[in-house]
Amino acid sequence: QVQLVESGGGLVQAGGSLRLSCAASGSTFGSFAFAWFRQAPGKEREFVASIRWSGGSTYYADSVKGRFSISLNKAISTNYLQMNSLESEDTAVYYCAAGRPIVSSIRTQRAYNHWGQGTQVTVSS
C-alpha cells in the first residue's frame, strides 16, 4: 500500500519561499510519477507540478512556472516542491499524489490513485 506523507507547509509573507516534502513508501516507484495539486477555499483542486521517477521529466501549471520547482530524491523516495516568489493566490491546501499516468493525463487528478493528507500553505500579503 502506497503511503504519502507531506510536510513543510506553513505561513509565509508574499514574496517568500517554502519547500514542501512528500515522503513515499510501500512500493517500488520505477513506473510512477509524483505530483502536487492544490485546493483553495471555494475552488476546485488544481494541478501544480509533477515529476516522473524514470527520466525525471517535469511538468508545471502555467500559474507556477518559473516560480515553483519539483525535484526527486530517489534514495529516500521523497519529492520536493520548492515554492519561490509566493503570492496570496498560492494560498491553498497542497496535496501530494502518486500514480502511473500517461503523458496526456499527467496533469489530471484521475491519473493518480494515491494521495497524501494535505498540508496548508498560507501566503499573507
Residue pairs with C-beta under 8 A, 6 or more apart in sequence:
1 26
2 24
2 25
2 26
2 27
2 98
2 114
3 24
3 25
3 26
3 114
4 22
4 23
4 24
4 96
4 97
4 98
4 114
4 115
4 116
5 22
5 23
5 25
5 116
5 117
6 20
6 21
6 22
6 94
6 95
6 96
6 116
6 117
6 118
6 119
7 20
7 21
7 23
7 119
8 18
8 19
8 20
8 21
8 119
9 18
9 20
9 94
9 119
9 120
9 121
10 18
10 120
10 121
10 122
11 122
11 123
11 124
12 18
12 86
12 121
12 122
12 123
12 124
13 123
13 124
14 86
14 87
14 88
14 123
14 124
14 125
15 85
15 86
16 86
16 123
17 82
17 83
17 84
17 85
17 86
18 83
18 86
18 121
19 80
19 81
19 82
19 83
20 36
20 80
20 81
20 83
20 94
20 96
20 119
20 121
21 78
21 79
21 80
22 34
22 36
22 78
22 79
22 80
22 81
22 96
22 116
23 76
23 77
23 78
24 34
24 77
24 78
24 79
24 98
25 77
29 53
29 74
29 77
29 98
30 53
30 54
31 53
31 54
31 100
32 52
32 53
32 98
32 99
32 100
33 50
33 51
33 52
33 53
33 98
33 99
33 100
33 101
33 106
33 111
33 112
34 50
34 51
34 53
34 70
34 72
34 79
34 96
34 97
34 98
35 47
35 48
35 49
35 50
35 51
35 96
35 97
35 98
35 99
35 106
35 112
36 48
36 49
36 50
36 70
36 81
36 94
36 95
36 96
36 97
37 45
37 46
37 47
37 48
37 94
37 95
37 97
37 109
38 45
38 46
38 48
38 90
38 92
38 93
38 94
38 95
38 121
39 45
39 46
39 92
39 93
39 95
39 118
40 89
40 91
40 92
40 93
43 92
45 95
45 109
46 61
47 61
47 107
47 108
47 109
48 60
48 61
48 64
48 68
48 81
48 94
49 58
49 59
49 60
49 61
49 64
49 68
49 69
49 70
49 81
50 58
50 59
50 70
50 101
50 106
50 107
51 57
51 58
51 59
51 70
51 71
51 72
51 79
52 58
53 72
53 74
56 72
58 70
59 106
59 107
60 68
60 70
61 107
63 89
64 83
64 90
67 83
67 84
67 85
67 86
68 81
68 82
68 83
68 84
69 81
69 82
69 84
70 79
70 80
70 81
70 82
71 79
71 80
71 82
72 78
72 79
72 80
73 79
73 80
79 96
81 94
83 90
83 121
86 121
86 123
87 123
88 123
88 124
88 125
89 123
90 121
90 123
91 121
91 122
91 123
92 120
92 121
93 118
93 119
93 120
93 121
94 118
94 119
94 120
94 121
95 115
95 116
95 117
95 118
96 115
96 116
97 109
97 112
97 114
97 115
97 116
98 112
98 113
98 114
99 111
99 112
99 113
99 114
100 111
101 108
101 111
101 112
102 111
105 111
